[in-house]
Amino acid sequence: MVKKGKILSFFLILVLLAVLIGFTAKPLIHKVNLGLDLKGGFEVLYQVRTIDGHKPSKSTLNDAVSAIQKRINVLGVSEPQISIEGSDRIRVQLAGVKDQAQARELLSTTAHLTFRDVNDKLMMDGSELVPGKARVEYNELNQPYVALKIKDANKFAKVTKEILQKPAPDNKLVIWLDWKKGLSYKEESKKEKPAFISAPSVTEELNTNNVMITGSFTTEEAQNLADLLNAGALPVKMKEVYSNSVGAQLGVNALNKAITAGIVGIIAIFLFMLIFYRFGGLIANITLVAYIYLVLAVFVGMQAVLTLPGIAALILGVGMAVDANIITLERIKEEIRSGKSIRSAFKAGNHRSFGTIFDANLTTILAGIVMFFYGTSSVKGFAIMLIISILASFITAVFGARLLTALWVSSRALDQKPGYFGVKKGDIRDL
């Protein structure tokens, strides 16, 4: 006798799953953070050295990452990816950045502000500034300048007093950004575009916290300088060793092609499972839908960034999920062909296939863990998505499919119906 309660439970689970996916799938998709290969953007790898040229310590690298993060906030880029690679490299990925030249300059400029005399003697540096107080203002001629605040007005008074004692035209306070040994005010002042920012003459002792940096700035240049100073000086020197840029349109095209390929592949899998495994294939397809939803939910919950390798890992996970279903269904078919009842074949097939599926998934997860710890940025992204995909496919393909199929098997609606599992009655051996 058919137990209709089991079948009712099956359809109730399907309705609940459909409602959950129907109401939450679209918001989830919109919350997926796209990597620069899908959204367009800029990626650069830096080799890092300390200011005096030595290999950086771990804490120095972490300080550099913090400083870079502040600078990226100036660019207004959401979800930047900053990672330390090896012992002396930092990779920065900025998805959706529009002005790559500005991004490159803002990231790599050390932004060490110094105030020197005409003989290049250091009088004071950026450590004397109040953090975050640099701003752009305009004089009476509507020309932009950068206004700063000094921590100690007395210190600035002493500096200006010492400069004031020099005869004209040497009574100048030269303001440098990233002064390097070998640079000279006297040499640079002869150039049309000198390396220093400005060199105002000091005509009186200035006992004040307010300092102005004037020059032939455009508003954008003044704002960039203020942003750099507010973000703080980098504690290291960074040399660009690799960069890659992806146009926004190229990223959109890559995303569209990846989605199209994924949809075509999944539809092909659905048809294959239905044709060869009938009812078992239908259950497998339902769990595949649940698998894709579960992966997206976990991925969004982790606030991870989806890249092309990540999509590849997602599709690979579909393959693993299908593989798990095929192994189980083939075992069930073997048991049915041997003459067992549907219930006995279902129980034995699941038991015999579990070890194989578990081992295959475990070895793939171990490979993903190795890739995560030893791979570079894009490889890490692939590894994370691969691990999530394998775990999700294991849960849905093994436990989800087993639960849904068990409801029908235990209802006895499939008794004497081997064709529902793709087995012809003529292939069943008599005991």
N, C-alpha and C positions, 0 to 999 in steps of 0.2 A: 504494500500500500504506500502511495506517495505521501511523504510528509510535507504538506504545503507550507507549514511554518518556516521550514528551512529555506524554501524558495522565496518566501516573503521577506525573510531576513536578508537574502542576497540582493533583492531589488531595493530594499531599504538602504543598504550600504551604498549601492550604486547612486541612488537619489541624493544621499547625503554628500557623497564624493562629488557628484555633478554640481550641487549647489555650492559647495565649498570652492571648487575650482572656478565655477562661473562668476562668483562674486568677488573673488580675490586675485584671480590670475592677471587681469589687466592692470590693477594697481601694482602688483608685484613686478610685472614686466617694466613698468614705467620707473620703478625704483632701482632697476639694475644699472650699476655704474659701468659705463663702457670705457675700455682702454683706448689708448691713442691710436692703435691700429684699426679701431672701429669708429672712433669719433673724430679722428684727426688730431694732430698735436705734435709735440716735440719731445725727444728723448736724448739725453746726453749722459755720457759716462766720464767722470773726472778721476784723475789720479791726484791723490792728496798728499801734501807735504806740509810740515809745520812752517811757520814764518821763517825760521832759520834753516830750513831745507832738510830737516830730518824726517824719518818715517813717523807718522802719527801714532799715538796710543789709542786704545779703544775709547777712552773718555774724550779725547780730543775729536775723534770721529763723531761721537755722539753730540758734542757741542757744535760741530760743524753742521750736522743734520738739523739741529734746532735752529741755528741761524738761517739755514736755507729755507726751512719751513716758514720763518717769519717773512722772508723775502717773497716767497711764493704767495703768501697772503696778500701782499701788495699787488700782485698780478690779478688777483681775483679768480684764480683757478680752483675749481672744486675737485676734491678727491685726488690730490697729487700723490704720486708714488715715489718715495725716497727710500732707498735701500743701501745698506753698506755691503760691499762685495769684497771678499778677501780681507786683507789687512790694511789696504791703503786706497780703496776705491769707493766712490759714491755714485750711484746711478739715480738720475732724476727723470721721471716721466710726467709730463704735463699734458693731459688730454684736454682738447678744446682750446688751447692757448692760441690767440690770434696773432700777436706780434712776437714772432720767434726771435728776432734780433734784440728786442727789448728784454725778453726772457733770458737770453744768453748773457747779455751784459749785466743784468741784475743778479744773476746767479753767481757769476765768476768774479765780479769785482770784489776785491777784499774790503773796500770801503773803510780804510784806516785813515781817518782825518788827522792831519798834523798842522800845527802853526809854527813856522820857522822864520828866522831872520834872513837877510839877504845873503848871508854866508852859510845858509842851510843848517844852522844850529837849531835843534829842537827846543821850542819854547813851551809848548803844551800840545796835548793830543786829544783824540776823541773821547778818552776816558773821563775827561773833565766836563763832558756835556751831560745835561739831564736827559736820560733816555726817553725817546718818543716825543720830544718837544719840537723837532724840526718841522717847519711849515713854510709854505710859500706865501709871501706878501708882496705888495706893490708900492713903489715910491710915487712921488707926486707926478712923475712923468709916465706912470702906468707901466713901468718896467719891473719885471719880477726879480725878487731876490729871496734868499733862504734865510729865515730867522731862526736862531738857535738860542738855547738857554744854557748858561754856564753854571755849574754847581757852586763854585766859590768865586764871588765877585772880586775878592781880594787877590786871588791868584791872577785873574785877568788884569787887574790894576797893576800888579808887579810886572807882568809881561809887557804891557803897553808902556809902562814907565821906562823899562830897559830899552825898548825900541825907540822911544822918544829921545833918548840921549844920543842916538846916532845922528850925524848930520845928513841933511837931504842930499841926494835922493835915496840914502840908505835907510831912512826911517820907515821901512815898509814891513808889514807883517804878512808874510807869504803863506797862503793857505793851499795845502796840497791834499790830494786824495790819492792814496797809495804811492807815497814817495818811495823811491828806490835808491839804493846806493849808486852813485854815479850821476844822478840827476843834479843839476845845478841851476839855481835861480838866474844867475848871471848869464848862463848859456841859453836857458829857455826863454828869458825875457827878450832875446834878440829874434825869436821865431814869431811867425805870424800866428801860429796856434801853439802857445806854450803848454807844457804838461801840467802846470799848476792851475788852480781854479781862479784865484785872484790874488792881487798884491796891493791892498789899500795902504795909503800912507797914514801913519799915526801922528796926529797933530796935537793930541792932548792925552793925558792919563785918563783911562776909562775904568771907573770903578762901578761896573754894572754887570748884571747877569745876562743882559741881552746883547747878542752878537749878530751882525748881519754879514752874510756872504754875498757879495755883489759880483757881477760879471756880465758878459754879453750873453745872458741866458735867454732862451725861449721859455715860455711857460712850461712846456713839456720837460725840458732839460732841468729846470729848477725843481719841478715836481719829482723827477727821477732821483735827483740828488737828495732831496728831503726824504724820499722813501728809503733810499739806501742808508742814510744816517739813522733813520728811525728803526730800521730792521737790525742795525748793529753791524759792527765789523766782523768779518769772518775770522775765526781763530787760526785759519790755515790758508795756504796757497793751493789753488786748484788748477790743474792743467787738463784741458779737454783732450781725451784720447779717442773718443767715438761719439758721433751724434747721428741722429736719424729723425727725419721729419715726415709726417704723413699729412697730406692735405685733407681738409674736411670732406670734400667731395669723394676723394679716394677712399676715405674711411667709411663713408655711407655706402659706396659701391661694394666694398669688401663685406660689410655687414649684410647687405641685401643678398649678395651671392652666397654667403655662408648660411643665411636663413633658408634661402631657396634650396640649397643642396641638402640641408638638414631635413626640410619638409619632404622632399622627393625621396630621400633615403628612408625616412620613417614610414611614409606611405607604402613604399615597396616592402618594407619589413612587415607591416600590418597585413598586406595582401598575402605574402608568403605564409605567415602564421595561420591565417584563415583557411587557405587552400590545403595546406599539408596537415594541419592539426585540428581543424574544425572547431569544436567547442573549446578544446584546450587552447587553441590559438586565439579564440575570442577572449578568454580569461587573460591570456598573456598580453593581449593588446590593451586591455583595461588597466592592467598593472603597469604597462609602459607609460600610459598617460599619467598615472599616479606618480611614477618615477620622475618624469620630467617636471611635474609640478613640485615635487618634494625637493629636487635639486635646486630649482629656482628659489624656493622659499628659504632653504638653508643658505644659499649663496647671498641672497639679499640680507638675511639676518646677520651674516658675517661682515656685511658691508665690503665685500670683496669686489674686485674690478674684473669685468668680463673682457677677455681678449680673444683673438682668433684661435690661439692654442687652447683657450678655455672652452670654446665652442667645439673644437676637435675632441677634447676630453669628454664633453657632454655626449657627443655622438658615439664615442668609443664606449661610454657607459651604457648607451642603448644597446650596443652590440653585446656587451657583457650580460645585460639583463636578458636579452633574447637568447643568448647562449645558455644561460641558466634554465630558462623555460624549456628550451629544446632538449637539454639533457634530461630534465625531469619527465617531459612528455614522451620522449623516446623510451625511457625506462618503463613508464606506465604501459606503453604500447607493447613492449617486450613481454611484460607480465600478462597482459590481456591475451597475446598470441599463445602464451604457454597454457592457456585454459583457465586462468584464474578469473574470479568474478571482478566486476568493476571496482567494488569496494576494496577487495584484497589487492588488486593490481595497483590501485591508487596509493594504498598504504605502503606496499612494498617498493613501488617506484620512487616515492618520495624519500623513503629510508635509504635506498641504494644510491640515489643521486646526490644526497646532501653532502657527503664527504668530498666528492669530486668538485662540486660547486664551491664548497668552502675553501678547498685548497687553491683553486684557480683564483678566487677573489683575494685570498690572503697574499699570495705571491705578487699579484698586481698591486695591492696596497703597499707591500714592502718596497716594490720598485718605485712607487710614487713617493714614499717617504725618503728614499735615497735621493731621488731627483730634487726633492724640496730642499734637503740640507746641503746638497753639493751643486745644485744648478744655479744659473743666473736668473735674472728677473723674469723673463718670459717663460723659462723652464719651471720656475717656482709656481707661476700662475697655472701652468698646465698641470703640475703635480697636485696642487690644491683641488682644482676642479676634478681631476681624476680620482682622488681619494674620496671626495664627496660623492661622486657619481657611482663609484664601486659600492660604497656603503649603502647608498639609496637603492641601487639596483638589487643588492643582496636582500634588503628588507622587503622590497616590493615583489621581486621575482620569486623569492623563496616563501616568505611568510604570507605576503599578500595574496599571491596566486594560490597557495595551499589553502588559505582560509576560504576564498571564494569558491574554489573547486570542491572543497570539502562540504560546503553547504549543499551543493547539488548532489554529490555522491551520497552523502548521508540521508538525503531526502528520498533516495531510491528511484528518482526520476530517470536516472541514466542506466539502471539495471537492464541488462540484455540489449544494450545499445552501444556496442563497440565502435560503430561507425562515427559516433560523436567524437571519438579520439583518433579518427583516421585509420581504423583497423577494419578490414573486410572480414566478414564472418567466415569466409573460406580460408582465411589465413590462421584461424584459431585451431590449435592442435587439441585433439581430444585427450583427456587424461586417461 
